[in-house]
Amino acid sequence: MSHIVTVQDVVTAFADFIEPTNAELDAIDREMPVIVADIDLLDAQIITLDRTPSELDARRIRRARRRVLAARRTLANTAKQVPGVGA
């Protein structure tokens, strides 16, 4: 009978090198308002999946879409001002 051994040590041997860098964490922080706005939009859309959207649902989705667009616009405008980010 042959034994099956795990390669856990090999897989996690480089775990320290897989951690995000400070620059990557900063990029995530800059993008967080867009991420939150996208989540809010998805929540508003998920609510309407199993029913006919009411006027309140439609307004909720419109507001969420506007927040997503505003957050993306703000991110795009600030990306131009941050050195090393954007074109």
HTML snippet that shows the backbone in 3Dmol.js (N, CA, C, O; Angstrom):
<script src="https://3Dmol.org/build/3Dmol-min.js"></script>
<div id="view" style="width:600px;height:400px;position:relative"></div>
<script>
const pdb = `
ATOM      1  N   MET A   1       0.844  -1.176   0.000  1.00  0.00           N
ATOM      2  CA  MET A   1       0.000   0.000   0.000  1.00  0.00           C
ATOM      3  C   MET A   1       0.886   1.236   0.000  1.00  0.00           C
ATOM      4  O   MET A   1       1.768   1.376   0.848  1.00  0.00           O
ATOM      5  N   SER A   2       0.651   2.128  -0.950  1.00  0.00           N
ATOM      6  CA  SER A   2       1.439   3.350  -0.986  1.00  0.00           C
ATOM      7  C   SER A   2       0.681   4.453  -0.261  1.00  0.00           C
ATOM      8  O   SER A   2      -0.544   4.543  -0.332  1.00  0.00           O
ATOM      9  N   HIS A   3       1.425   5.271   0.423  1.00  0.00           N
ATOM     10  CA  HIS A   3       0.825   6.347   1.200  1.00  0.00           C
ATOM     11  C   HIS A   3       0.787   7.634   0.377  1.00  0.00           C
ATOM     12  O   HIS A   3       1.703   7.951  -0.382  1.00  0.00           O
ATOM     13  N   ILE A   4      -0.289   8.339   0.559  1.00  0.00           N
ATOM     14  CA  ILE A   4      -0.413   9.628  -0.111  1.00  0.00           C
ATOM     15  C   ILE A   4       0.055  10.684   0.885  1.00  0.00           C
ATOM     16  O   ILE A   4      -0.469  10.783   1.995  1.00  0.00           O
ATOM     17  N   VAL A   5       1.025  11.452   0.483  1.00  0.00           N
ATOM     18  CA  VAL A   5       1.539  12.492   1.377  1.00  0.00           C
ATOM     19  C   VAL A   5       1.134  13.852   0.818  1.00  0.00           C
ATOM     20  O   VAL A   5       0.963  14.022  -0.389  1.00  0.00           O
ATOM     21  N   THR A   6       0.992  14.780   1.695  1.00  0.00           N
ATOM     22  CA  THR A   6       0.615  16.122   1.260  1.00  0.00           C
ATOM     23  C   THR A   6       1.855  16.923   0.917  1.00  0.00           C
ATOM     24  O   THR A   6       2.959  16.613   1.364  1.00  0.00           O
ATOM     25  N   VAL A   7       1.659  17.928   0.140  1.00  0.00           N
ATOM     26  CA  VAL A   7       2.752  18.827  -0.230  1.00  0.00           C
ATOM     27  C   VAL A   7       2.528  20.182   0.430  1.00  0.00           C
ATOM     28  O   VAL A   7       2.911  21.219  -0.114  1.00  0.00           O
ATOM     29  N   GLN A   8       1.911  20.164   1.594  1.00  0.00           N
ATOM     30  CA  GLN A   8       1.582  21.403   2.290  1.00  0.00           C
ATOM     31  C   GLN A   8       2.828  22.248   2.547  1.00  0.00           C
ATOM     32  O   GLN A   8       2.793  23.467   2.377  1.00  0.00           O
ATOM     33  N   ASP A   9       3.928  21.613   2.954  1.00  0.00           N
ATOM     34  CA  ASP A   9       5.143  22.377   3.219  1.00  0.00           C
ATOM     35  C   ASP A   9       5.650  23.062   1.961  1.00  0.00           C
ATOM     36  O   ASP A   9       6.128  24.195   2.015  1.00  0.00           O
ATOM     37  N   VAL A  10       5.547  22.388   0.847  1.00  0.00           N
ATOM     38  CA  VAL A  10       6.009  22.969  -0.408  1.00  0.00           C
ATOM     39  C   VAL A  10       5.095  24.122  -0.823  1.00  0.00           C
ATOM     40  O   VAL A  10       5.568  25.146  -1.315  1.00  0.00           O
ATOM     41  N   VAL A  11       3.802  23.955  -0.626  1.00  0.00           N
ATOM     42  CA  VAL A  11       2.858  24.984  -1.041  1.00  0.00           C
ATOM     43  C   VAL A  11       2.989  26.234  -0.183  1.00  0.00           C
ATOM     44  O   VAL A  11       2.940  27.348  -0.704  1.00  0.00           O
ATOM     45  N   THR A  12       3.154  26.066   1.115  1.00  0.00           N
ATOM     46  CA  THR A  12       3.207  27.216   2.018  1.00  0.00           C
ATOM     47  C   THR A  12       4.623  27.681   2.314  1.00  0.00           C
ATOM     48  O   THR A  12       4.818  28.592   3.119  1.00  0.00           O
ATOM     49  N   ALA A  13       5.601  27.076   1.684  1.00  0.00           N
ATOM     50  CA  ALA A  13       6.981  27.463   1.966  1.00  0.00           C
ATOM     51  C   ALA A  13       7.254  28.912   1.577  1.00  0.00           C
ATOM     52  O   ALA A  13       8.093  29.571   2.191  1.00  0.00           O
ATOM     53  N   PHE A  14       6.551  29.412   0.562  1.00  0.00           N
ATOM     54  CA  PHE A  14       6.786  30.764   0.084  1.00  0.00           C
ATOM     55  C   PHE A  14       5.665  31.712   0.481  1.00  0.00           C
ATOM     56  O   PHE A  14       5.455  32.732  -0.175  1.00  0.00           O
ATOM     57  N   ALA A  15       4.952  31.390   1.536  1.00  0.00           N
ATOM     58  CA  ALA A  15       3.804  32.205   1.946  1.00  0.00           C
ATOM     59  C   ALA A  15       4.221  33.634   2.276  1.00  0.00           C
ATOM     60  O   ALA A  15       3.451  34.564   2.035  1.00  0.00           O
ATOM     61  N   ASP A  16       5.410  33.830   2.816  1.00  0.00           N
ATOM     62  CA  ASP A  16       5.852  35.180   3.148  1.00  0.00           C
ATOM     63  C   ASP A  16       6.013  36.045   1.897  1.00  0.00           C
ATOM     64  O   ASP A  16       5.834  37.262   1.949  1.00  0.00           O
ATOM     65  N   PHE A  17       6.346  35.419   0.792  1.00  0.00           N
ATOM     66  CA  PHE A  17       6.552  36.174  -0.435  1.00  0.00           C
ATOM     67  C   PHE A  17       5.236  36.456  -1.159  1.00  0.00           C
ATOM     68  O   PHE A  17       5.197  37.280  -2.072  1.00  0.00           O
ATOM     69  N   ILE A  18       4.175  35.789  -0.766  1.00  0.00           N
ATOM     70  CA  ILE A  18       2.887  35.952  -1.431  1.00  0.00           C
ATOM     71  C   ILE A  18       2.105  37.124  -0.845  1.00  0.00           C
ATOM     72  O   ILE A  18       1.141  37.580  -1.460  1.00  0.00           O
ATOM     73  N   GLU A  19       2.484  37.607   0.292  1.00  0.00           N
ATOM     74  CA  GLU A  19       1.774  38.713   0.937  1.00  0.00           C
ATOM     75  C   GLU A  19       1.765  39.945   0.041  1.00  0.00           C
ATOM     76  O   GLU A  19       2.737  40.195  -0.672  1.00  0.00           O
ATOM     77  N   PRO A  20       0.685  40.718   0.067  1.00  0.00           N
ATOM     78  CA  PRO A  20       0.639  41.927  -0.763  1.00  0.00           C
ATOM     79  C   PRO A  20       1.646  42.970  -0.278  1.00  0.00           C
ATOM     80  O   PRO A  20       1.929  43.087   0.915  1.00  0.00           O
ATOM     81  N   THR A  21       2.162  43.703  -1.219  1.00  0.00           N
ATOM     82  CA  THR A  21       3.117  44.751  -0.873  1.00  0.00           C
ATOM     83  C   THR A  21       2.358  45.970  -0.353  1.00  0.00           C
ATOM     84  O   THR A  21       1.133  46.040  -0.459  1.00  0.00           O
ATOM     85  N   ASN A  22       3.085  46.915   0.201  1.00  0.00           N
ATOM     86  CA  ASN A  22       2.456  48.150   0.682  1.00  0.00           C
ATOM     87  C   ASN A  22       1.800  48.919  -0.466  1.00  0.00           C
ATOM     88  O   ASN A  22       0.742  49.522  -0.290  1.00  0.00           O
ATOM     89  N   ALA A  23       2.427  48.895  -1.629  1.00  0.00           N
ATOM     90  CA  ALA A  23       1.847  49.577  -2.790  1.00  0.00           C
ATOM     91  C   ALA A  23       0.528  48.935  -3.198  1.00  0.00           C
ATOM     92  O   ALA A  23      -0.424  49.635  -3.542  1.00  0.00           O
ATOM     93  N   GLU A  24       0.467  47.611  -3.161  1.00  0.00           N
ATOM     94  CA  GLU A  24      -0.777  46.921  -3.495  1.00  0.00           C
ATOM     95  C   GLU A  24      -1.867  47.217  -2.468  1.00  0.00           C
ATOM     96  O   GLU A  24      -3.026  47.409  -2.835  1.00  0.00           O
ATOM     97  N   LEU A  25      -1.508  47.255  -1.196  1.00  0.00           N
ATOM     98  CA  LEU A  25      -2.479  47.590  -0.150  1.00  0.00           C
ATOM     99  C   LEU A  25      -2.979  49.024  -0.298  1.00  0.00           C
ATOM    100  O   LEU A  25      -4.157  49.303  -0.078  1.00  0.00           O
ATOM    101  N   ASP A  26      -2.077  49.932  -0.674  1.00  0.00           N
ATOM    102  CA  ASP A  26      -2.484  51.320  -0.910  1.00  0.00           C
ATOM    103  C   ASP A  26      -3.451  51.412  -2.092  1.00  0.00           C
ATOM    104  O   ASP A  26      -4.412  52.182  -2.059  1.00  0.00           O
ATOM    105  N   ALA A  27      -3.188  50.619  -3.136  1.00  0.00           N
ATOM    106  CA  ALA A  27      -4.081  50.611  -4.296  1.00  0.00           C
ATOM    107  C   ALA A  27      -5.465  50.086  -3.909  1.00  0.00           C
ATOM    108  O   ALA A  27      -6.480  50.607  -4.372  1.00  0.00           O
ATOM    109  N   ILE A  28      -5.505  49.078  -3.078  1.00  0.00           N
ATOM    110  CA  ILE A  28      -6.785  48.551  -2.602  1.00  0.00           C
ATOM    111  C   ILE A  28      -7.516  49.610  -1.789  1.00  0.00           C
ATOM    112  O   ILE A  28      -8.728  49.773  -1.934  1.00  0.00           O
ATOM    113  N   ASP A  29      -6.800  50.328  -0.939  1.00  0.00           N
ATOM    114  CA  ASP A  29      -7.419  51.394  -0.148  1.00  0.00           C
ATOM    115  C   ASP A  29      -8.000  52.484  -1.047  1.00  0.00           C
ATOM    116  O   ASP A  29      -9.082  53.003  -0.771  1.00  0.00           O
ATOM    117  N   ARG A  30      -7.282  52.836  -2.127  1.00  0.00           N
ATOM    118  CA  ARG A  30      -7.788  53.846  -3.042  1.00  0.00           C
ATOM    119  C   ARG A  30      -9.034  53.370  -3.770  1.00  0.00           C
ATOM    120  O   ARG A  30      -9.922  54.167  -4.071  1.00  0.00           O
ATOM    121  N   GLU A  31      -9.105  52.074  -4.054  1.00  0.00           N
ATOM    122  CA  GLU A  31     -10.232  51.515  -4.795  1.00  0.00           C
ATOM    123  C   GLU A  31     -11.401  51.109  -3.901  1.00  0.00           C
ATOM    124  O   GLU A  31     -12.454  50.729  -4.413  1.00  0.00           O
ATOM    125  N   MET A  32     -11.244  51.179  -2.585  1.00  0.00           N
ATOM    126  CA  MET A  32     -12.281  50.704  -1.679  1.00  0.00           C
ATOM    127  C   MET A  32     -13.637  51.390  -1.861  1.00  0.00           C
ATOM    128  O   MET A  32     -14.654  50.700  -1.783  1.00  0.00           O
ATOM    129  N   PRO A  33     -13.719  52.710  -2.100  1.00  0.00           N
ATOM    130  CA  PRO A  33     -15.043  53.307  -2.339  1.00  0.00           C
ATOM    131  C   PRO A  33     -15.752  52.715  -3.563  1.00  0.00           C
ATOM    132  O   PRO A  33     -16.975  52.571  -3.555  1.00  0.00           O
ATOM    133  N   VAL A  34     -15.004  52.375  -4.603  1.00  0.00           N
ATOM    134  CA  VAL A  34     -15.597  51.757  -5.788  1.00  0.00           C
ATOM    135  C   VAL A  34     -16.081  50.350  -5.448  1.00  0.00           C
ATOM    136  O   VAL A  34     -17.158  49.935  -5.877  1.00  0.00           O
ATOM    137  N   ILE A  35     -15.286  49.631  -4.684  1.00  0.00           N
ATOM    138  CA  ILE A  35     -15.663  48.267  -4.298  1.00  0.00           C
ATOM    139  C   ILE A  35     -16.945  48.284  -3.472  1.00  0.00           C
ATOM    140  O   ILE A  35     -17.848  47.482  -3.707  1.00  0.00           O
ATOM    141  N   VAL A  36     -17.026  49.191  -2.511  1.00  0.00           N
ATOM    142  CA  VAL A  36     -18.217  49.290  -1.658  1.00  0.00           C
ATOM    143  C   VAL A  36     -19.436  49.691  -2.489  1.00  0.00           C
ATOM    144  O   VAL A  36     -20.526  49.155  -2.287  1.00  0.00           O
ATOM    145  N   ALA A  37     -19.260  50.625  -3.416  1.00  0.00           N
ATOM    146  CA  ALA A  37     -20.371  51.044  -4.265  1.00  0.00           C
ATOM    147  C   ALA A  37     -20.839  49.895  -5.159  1.00  0.00           C
ATOM    148  O   ALA A  37     -22.040  49.725  -5.368  1.00  0.00           O
ATOM    149  N   ASP A  38     -19.904  49.108  -5.687  1.00  0.00           N
ATOM    150  CA  ASP A  38     -20.272  47.949  -6.501  1.00  0.00           C
ATOM    151  C   ASP A  38     -21.049  46.924  -5.675  1.00  0.00           C
ATOM    152  O   ASP A  38     -22.014  46.333  -6.160  1.00  0.00           O
ATOM    153  N   ILE A  39     -20.630  46.717  -4.445  1.00  0.00           N
ATOM    154  CA  ILE A  39     -21.334  45.779  -3.563  1.00  0.00           C
ATOM    155  C   ILE A  39     -22.745  46.271  -3.284  1.00  0.00           C
ATOM    156  O   ILE A  39     -23.688  45.479  -3.289  1.00  0.00           O
ATOM    157  N   ASP A  40     -22.903  47.570  -3.040  1.00  0.00           N
ATOM    158  CA  ASP A  40     -24.237  48.123  -2.805  1.00  0.00           C
ATOM    159  C   ASP A  40     -25.130  47.943  -4.035  1.00  0.00           C
ATOM    160  O   ASP A  40     -26.313  47.630  -3.902  1.00  0.00           O
ATOM    161  N   LEU A  41     -24.569  48.140  -5.222  1.00  0.00           N
ATOM    162  CA  LEU A  41     -25.341  47.944  -6.451  1.00  0.00           C
ATOM    163  C   LEU A  41     -25.750  46.481  -6.595  1.00  0.00           C
ATOM    164  O   LEU A  41     -26.895  46.183  -6.933  1.00  0.00           O
ATOM    165  N   LEU A  42     -24.823  45.580  -6.342  1.00  0.00           N
ATOM    166  CA  LEU A  42     -25.159  44.156  -6.418  1.00  0.00           C
ATOM    167  C   LEU A  42     -26.245  43.784  -5.411  1.00  0.00           C
ATOM    168  O   LEU A  42     -27.150  43.013  -5.729  1.00  0.00           O
ATOM    169  N   ASP A  43     -26.156  44.328  -4.199  1.00  0.00           N
ATOM    170  CA  ASP A  43     -27.189  44.066  -3.193  1.00  0.00           C
ATOM    171  C   ASP A  43     -28.551  44.538  -3.682  1.00  0.00           C
ATOM    172  O   ASP A  43     -29.548  43.832  -3.526  1.00  0.00           O
ATOM    173  N   ALA A  44     -28.599  45.718  -4.269  1.00  0.00           N
ATOM    174  CA  ALA A  44     -29.863  46.253  -4.769  1.00  0.00           C
ATOM    175  C   ALA A  44     -30.404  45.394  -5.910  1.00  0.00           C
ATOM    176  O   ALA A  44     -31.615  45.201  -6.019  1.00  0.00           O
ATOM    177  N   GLN A  45     -29.524  44.883  -6.752  1.00  0.00           N
ATOM    178  CA  GLN A  45     -29.970  44.038  -7.854  1.00  0.00           C
ATOM    179  C   GLN A  45     -30.399  42.657  -7.367  1.00  0.00           C
ATOM    180  O   GLN A  45     -31.361  42.090  -7.886  1.00  0.00           O
ATOM    181  N   ILE A  46     -29.705  42.120  -6.389  1.00  0.00           N
ATOM    182  CA  ILE A  46     -30.043  40.800  -5.854  1.00  0.00           C
ATOM    183  C   ILE A  46     -31.420  40.815  -5.209  1.00  0.00           C
ATOM    184  O   ILE A  46     -32.165  39.841  -5.311  1.00  0.00           O
ATOM    185  N   ILE A  47     -31.760  41.903  -4.553  1.00  0.00           N
ATOM    186  CA  ILE A  47     -33.065  42.014  -3.899  1.00  0.00           C
ATOM    187  C   ILE A  47     -34.190  41.813  -4.912  1.00  0.00           C
ATOM    188  O   ILE A  47     -35.233  41.250  -4.577  1.00  0.00           O
ATOM    189  N   THR A  48     -33.986  42.267  -6.145  1.00  0.00           N
ATOM    190  CA  THR A  48     -35.052  42.219  -7.146  1.00  0.00           C
ATOM    191  C   THR A  48     -35.041  40.938  -7.986  1.00  0.00           C
ATOM    192  O   THR A  48     -35.841  40.815  -8.913  1.00  0.00           O
ATOM    193  N   LEU A  49     -34.170  39.997  -7.690  1.00  0.00           N
ATOM    194  CA  LEU A  49     -34.084  38.794  -8.522  1.00  0.00           C
ATOM    195  C   LEU A  49     -35.345  37.937  -8.462  1.00  0.00           C
ATOM    196  O   LEU A  49     -35.756  37.385  -9.482  1.00  0.00           O
ATOM    197  N   ASP A  50     -35.950  37.817  -7.320  1.00  0.00           N
ATOM    198  CA  ASP A  50     -37.071  36.896  -7.170  1.00  0.00           C
ATOM    199  C   ASP A  50     -38.433  37.590  -7.148  1.00  0.00           C
ATOM    200  O   ASP A  50     -39.430  36.988  -6.748  1.00  0.00           O
ATOM    201  N   ARG A  51     -38.476  38.821  -7.566  1.00  0.00           N
ATOM    202  CA  ARG A  51     -39.753  39.530  -7.602  1.00  0.00           C
ATOM    203  C   ARG A  51     -39.695  40.622  -8.663  1.00  0.00           C
ATOM    204  O   ARG A  51     -38.631  40.965  -9.179  1.00  0.00           O
ATOM    205  N   THR A  52     -40.850  41.146  -8.965  1.00  0.00           N
ATOM    206  CA  THR A  52     -40.925  42.276  -9.885  1.00  0.00           C
ATOM    207  C   THR A  52     -40.467  43.529  -9.139  1.00  0.00           C
ATOM    208  O   THR A  52     -40.983  43.832  -8.063  1.00  0.00           O
ATOM    209  N   PRO A  53     -39.513  44.249  -9.697  1.00  0.00           N
ATOM    210  CA  PRO A  53     -39.008  45.435  -8.993  1.00  0.00           C
ATOM    211  C   PRO A  53     -40.100  46.492  -8.797  1.00  0.00           C
ATOM    212  O   PRO A  53     -40.838  46.828  -9.724  1.00  0.00           O
ATOM    213  N   SER A  54     -40.179  46.992  -7.595  1.00  0.00           N
ATOM    214  CA  SER A  54     -41.112  48.082  -7.307  1.00  0.00           C
ATOM    215  C   SER A  54     -40.439  49.410  -7.646  1.00  0.00           C
ATOM    216  O   SER A  54     -39.268  49.447  -8.024  1.00  0.00           O
ATOM    217  N   GLU A  55     -41.187  50.486  -7.507  1.00  0.00           N
ATOM    218  CA  GLU A  55     -40.605  51.809  -7.752  1.00  0.00           C
ATOM    219  C   GLU A  55     -39.470  52.076  -6.765  1.00  0.00           C
ATOM    220  O   GLU A  55     -38.462  52.682  -7.130  1.00  0.00           O
ATOM    221  N   LEU A  56     -39.626  51.632  -5.530  1.00  0.00           N
ATOM    222  CA  LEU A  56     -38.573  51.793  -4.525  1.00  0.00           C
ATOM    223  C   LEU A  56     -37.316  51.025  -4.933  1.00  0.00           C
ATOM    224  O   LEU A  56     -36.202  51.529  -4.790  1.00  0.00           O
ATOM    225  N   ASP A  57     -37.499  49.812  -5.438  1.00  0.00           N
ATOM    226  CA  ASP A  57     -36.349  49.023  -5.906  1.00  0.00           C
ATOM    227  C   ASP A  57     -35.652  49.716  -7.072  1.00  0.00           C
ATOM    228  O   ASP A  57     -34.424  49.764  -7.133  1.00  0.00           O
ATOM    229  N   ALA A  58     -36.438  50.244  -7.983  1.00  0.00           N
ATOM    230  CA  ALA A  58     -35.856  50.938  -9.135  1.00  0.00           C
ATOM    231  C   ALA A  58     -35.056  52.156  -8.693  1.00  0.00           C
ATOM    232  O   ALA A  58     -33.967  52.411  -9.208  1.00  0.00           O
ATOM    233  N   ARG A  59     -35.602  52.912  -7.732  1.00  0.00           N
ATOM    234  CA  ARG A  59     -34.865  54.074  -7.215  1.00  0.00           C
ATOM    235  C   ARG A  59     -33.591  53.637  -6.511  1.00  0.00           C
ATOM    236  O   ARG A  59     -32.550  54.279  -6.651  1.00  0.00           O
ATOM    237  N   ARG A  60     -33.666  52.548  -5.755  1.00  0.00           N
ATOM    238  CA  ARG A  60     -32.488  52.039  -5.041  1.00  0.00           C
ATOM    239  C   ARG A  60     -31.394  51.658  -6.029  1.00  0.00           C
ATOM    240  O   ARG A  60     -30.221  51.959  -5.805  1.00  0.00           O
ATOM    241  N   ILE A  61     -31.771  50.997  -7.118  1.00  0.00           N
ATOM    242  CA  ILE A  61     -30.787  50.600  -8.129  1.00  0.00           C
ATOM    243  C   ILE A  61     -30.207  51.820  -8.827  1.00  0.00           C
ATOM    244  O   ILE A  61     -29.000  51.882  -9.059  1.00  0.00           O
ATOM    245  N   ARG A  62     -31.059  52.802  -9.169  1.00  0.00           N
ATOM    246  CA  ARG A  62     -30.555  54.031  -9.819  1.00  0.00           C
ATOM    247  C   ARG A  62     -29.568  54.762  -8.917  1.00  0.00           C
ATOM    248  O   ARG A  62     -28.516  55.209  -9.374  1.00  0.00           O
ATOM    249  N   ARG A  63     -29.913  54.885  -7.624  1.00  0.00           N
ATOM    250  CA  ARG A  63     -28.993  55.554  -6.692  1.00  0.00           C
ATOM    251  C   ARG A  63     -27.685  54.792  -6.573  1.00  0.00           C
ATOM    252  O   ARG A  63     -26.615  55.399  -6.528  1.00  0.00           O
ATOM    253  N   ALA A  64     -27.761  53.466  -6.521  1.00  0.00           N
ATOM    254  CA  ALA A  64     -26.550  52.655  -6.417  1.00  0.00           C
ATOM    255  C   ALA A  64     -25.691  52.811  -7.668  1.00  0.00           C
ATOM    256  O   ALA A  64     -24.467  52.894  -7.571  1.00  0.00           O
ATOM    257  N   ARG A  65     -26.320  52.851  -8.840  1.00  0.00           N
ATOM    258  CA  ARG A  65     -25.557  53.046 -10.085  1.00  0.00           C
ATOM    259  C   ARG A  65     -24.878  54.410 -10.094  1.00  0.00           C
ATOM    260  O   ARG A  65     -23.729  54.535 -10.519  1.00  0.00           O
ATOM    261  N   ARG A  66     -25.587  55.429  -9.626  1.00  0.00           N
ATOM    262  CA  ARG A  66     -24.975  56.767  -9.566  1.00  0.00           C
ATOM    263  C   ARG A  66     -23.793  56.793  -8.605  1.00  0.00           C
ATOM    264  O   ARG A  66     -22.785  57.447  -8.873  1.00  0.00           O
ATOM    265  N   ARG A  67     -23.915  56.078  -7.480  1.00  0.00           N
ATOM    266  CA  ARG A  67     -22.787  56.024  -6.531  1.00  0.00           C
ATOM    267  C   ARG A  67     -21.590  55.307  -7.149  1.00  0.00           C
ATOM    268  O   ARG A  67     -20.446  55.706  -6.935  1.00  0.00           O
ATOM    269  N   VAL A  68     -21.855  54.246  -7.917  1.00  0.00           N
ATOM    270  CA  VAL A  68     -20.760  53.533  -8.588  1.00  0.00           C
ATOM    271  C   VAL A  68     -20.066  54.456  -9.580  1.00  0.00           C
ATOM    272  O   VAL A  68     -18.838  54.532  -9.611  1.00  0.00           O
ATOM    273  N   LEU A  69     -20.847  55.153 -10.383  1.00  0.00           N
ATOM    274  CA  LEU A  69     -20.252  56.062 -11.374  1.00  0.00           C
ATOM    275  C   LEU A  69     -19.473  57.187 -10.699  1.00  0.00           C
ATOM    276  O   LEU A  69     -18.389  57.552 -11.154  1.00  0.00           O
ATOM    277  N   ALA A  70     -20.019  57.737  -9.620  1.00  0.00           N
ATOM    278  CA  ALA A  70     -19.326  58.812  -8.908  1.00  0.00           C
ATOM    279  C   ALA A  70     -18.023  58.302  -8.294  1.00  0.00           C
ATOM    280  O   ALA A  70     -17.002  58.988  -8.343  1.00  0.00           O
ATOM    281  N   ALA A  71     -18.059  57.107  -7.719  1.00  0.00           N
ATOM    282  CA  ALA A  71     -16.846  56.551  -7.112  1.00  0.00           C
ATOM    283  C   ALA A  71     -15.790  56.260  -8.174  1.00  0.00           C
ATOM    284  O   ALA A  71     -14.602  56.500  -7.959  1.00  0.00           O
ATOM    285  N   ARG A  72     -16.227  55.743  -9.319  1.00  0.00           N
ATOM    286  CA  ARG A  72     -15.268  55.469 -10.396  1.00  0.00           C
ATOM    287  C   ARG A  72     -14.691  56.754 -10.963  1.00  0.00           C
ATOM    288  O   ARG A  72     -13.504  56.817 -11.284  1.00  0.00           O
ATOM    289  N   ARG A  73     -15.535  57.792 -11.089  1.00  0.00           N
ATOM    290  CA  ARG A  73     -15.045  59.081 -11.581  1.00  0.00           C
ATOM    291  C   ARG A  73     -14.011  59.650 -10.619  1.00  0.00           C
ATOM    292  O   ARG A  73     -12.957  60.121 -11.044  1.00  0.00           O
ATOM    293  N   THR A  74     -14.312  59.608  -9.323  1.00  0.00           N
ATOM    294  CA  THR A  74     -13.375  60.115  -8.319  1.00  0.00           C
ATOM    295  C   THR A  74     -12.065  59.342  -8.363  1.00  0.00           C
ATOM    296  O   THR A  74     -10.989  59.937  -8.295  1.00  0.00           O
ATOM    297  N   LEU A  75     -12.151  58.020  -8.477  1.00  0.00           N
ATOM    298  CA  LEU A  75     -10.938  57.208  -8.556  1.00  0.00           C
ATOM    299  C   LEU A  75     -10.129  57.555  -9.796  1.00  0.00           C
ATOM    300  O   LEU A  75      -8.905  57.667  -9.724  1.00  0.00           O
ATOM    301  N   ALA A  76     -10.792  57.725 -10.923  1.00  0.00           N
ATOM    302  CA  ALA A  76     -10.082  58.062 -12.158  1.00  0.00           C
ATOM    303  C   ALA A  76      -9.414  59.426 -12.051  1.00  0.00           C
ATOM    304  O   ALA A  76      -8.295  59.612 -12.530  1.00  0.00           O
ATOM    305  N   ASN A  77     -10.094  60.376 -11.427  1.00  0.00           N
ATOM    306  CA  ASN A  77      -9.513  61.711 -11.286  1.00  0.00           C
ATOM    307  C   ASN A  77      -8.352  61.724 -10.304  1.00  0.00           C
ATOM    308  O   ASN A  77      -7.380  62.449 -10.514  1.00  0.00           O
ATOM    309  N   THR A  78      -8.431  60.942  -9.240  1.00  0.00           N
ATOM    310  CA  THR A  78      -7.339  60.921  -8.270  1.00  0.00           C
ATOM    311  C   THR A  78      -6.175  60.070  -8.771  1.00  0.00           C
ATOM    312  O   THR A  78      -5.034  60.295  -8.369  1.00  0.00           O
ATOM    313  N   ALA A  79      -6.443  59.095  -9.642  1.00  0.00           N
ATOM    314  CA  ALA A  79      -5.363  58.257 -10.167  1.00  0.00           C
ATOM    315  C   ALA A  79      -4.395  59.091 -11.003  1.00  0.00           C
ATOM    316  O   ALA A  79      -3.204  58.787 -11.069  1.00  0.00           O
ATOM    317  N   LYS A  80      -4.900  60.122 -11.630  1.00  0.00           N
ATOM    318  CA  LYS A  80      -4.041  60.980 -12.437  1.00  0.00           C
ATOM    319  C   LYS A  80      -3.116  61.833 -11.562  1.00  0.00           C
ATOM    320  O   LYS A  80      -2.066  62.283 -12.019  1.00  0.00           O
ATOM    321  N   GLN A  81      -3.511  62.051 -10.305  1.00  0.00           N
ATOM    322  CA  GLN A  81      -2.738  62.908  -9.412  1.00  0.00           C
ATOM    323  C   GLN A  81      -1.722  62.121  -8.592  1.00  0.00           C
ATOM    324  O   GLN A  81      -0.767  62.710  -8.085  1.00  0.00           O
ATOM    325  N   VAL A  82      -1.898  60.804  -8.445  1.00  0.00           N
ATOM    326  CA  VAL A  82      -0.999  59.993  -7.632  1.00  0.00           C
ATOM    327  C   VAL A  82       0.196  59.590  -8.483  1.00  0.00           C
ATOM    328  O   VAL A  82       0.012  59.024  -9.560  1.00  0.00           O
ATOM    329  N   PRO A  83       1.425  59.868  -8.025  1.00  0.00           N
ATOM    330  CA  PRO A  83       2.604  59.505  -8.807  1.00  0.00           C
ATOM    331  C   PRO A  83       2.709  57.997  -8.992  1.00  0.00           C
ATOM    332  O   PRO A  83       2.499  57.232  -8.051  1.00  0.00           O
ATOM    333  N   GLY A  84       3.029  57.581 -10.196  1.00  0.00           N
ATOM    334  CA  GLY A  84       3.214  56.167 -10.472  1.00  0.00           C
ATOM    335  C   GLY A  84       1.932  55.422 -10.737  1.00  0.00           C
ATOM    336  O   GLY A  84       1.964  54.212 -10.960  1.00  0.00           O
ATOM    337  N   VAL A  85       0.789  56.111 -10.720  1.00  0.00           N
ATOM    338  CA  VAL A  85      -0.502  55.468 -10.968  1.00  0.00           C
ATOM    339  C   VAL A  85      -1.103  56.108 -12.210  1.00  0.00           C
ATOM    340  O   VAL A  85      -1.013  57.321 -12.400  1.00  0.00           O
ATOM    341  N   GLY A  86      -1.711  55.293 -13.043  1.00  0.00           N
ATOM    342  CA  GLY A  86      -2.348  55.825 -14.242  1.00  0.00           C
ATOM    343  C   GLY A  86      -1.359  56.105 -15.339  1.00  0.00           C
ATOM    344  O   GLY A  86      -0.196  55.708 -15.272  1.00  0.00           O
ATOM    345  N   ALA A  87      -1.843  56.804 -16.361  1.00  0.00           N
ATOM    346  CA  ALA A  87      -0.988  57.083 -17.519  1.00  0.00           C
ATOM    347  C   ALA A  87      -0.349  58.442 -17.411  1.00  0.00           C
ATOM    348  O   ALA A  87       0.404  58.843 -18.300  1.00  0.00           O
TER     349      ALA A  87
END
`;
const viewer = $3Dmol.createViewer("view");
viewer.addModel(pdb, "pdb");
viewer.setStyle({}, {cartoon: {color: "spectrum"}});
viewer.zoomTo();
viewer.render();
</script>
